[in-house]
Amino acid sequence: MQTNLIDLMETRGEEGIRLVSAGEASNVLGVCARTLRTWAKNGKISSIRTEGGQFRYNVVEYISRKSIPPTGV
């Protein structure tokens, strides 16, 4: 089953944040896992590393920031 943006926005964890695997984030954003790691390293997308060493990404926050026009333009 493929995750879509609506599913991500409706399903939230304990803190109200929905973190998804690299595969789910890649499907929703249309980029590869390597791009996600680069974006996370550069602060473009929020991520955490699980105890097992896997990354989880906050796709909803990323999309929300992208839909807000930059200030001062």
Stockholm file with secondary structure:
# STOCKHOLM 1.0

chainA/1-73         MQTNLIDLMETRGEEGIRLVSAGEASNVLGVCARTLRTWAKNGKISSIRTEGGQFRYNVVEYISRKSIPPTGV
#=GR chainA/1-73 SS CCCCHHHHHHCCCTTSCCCEEHHHHHHHHTCCHHHHHHHHHTTSSCEEECTTSCEEECHHHHHHHHTSCCTTC
#=GC SS_cons        CCCCHHHHHHCCCTTSCCCEEHHHHHHHHTCCHHHHHHHHHTTSSCEEECTTSCEEECHHHHHHHHTSCCTTC
//
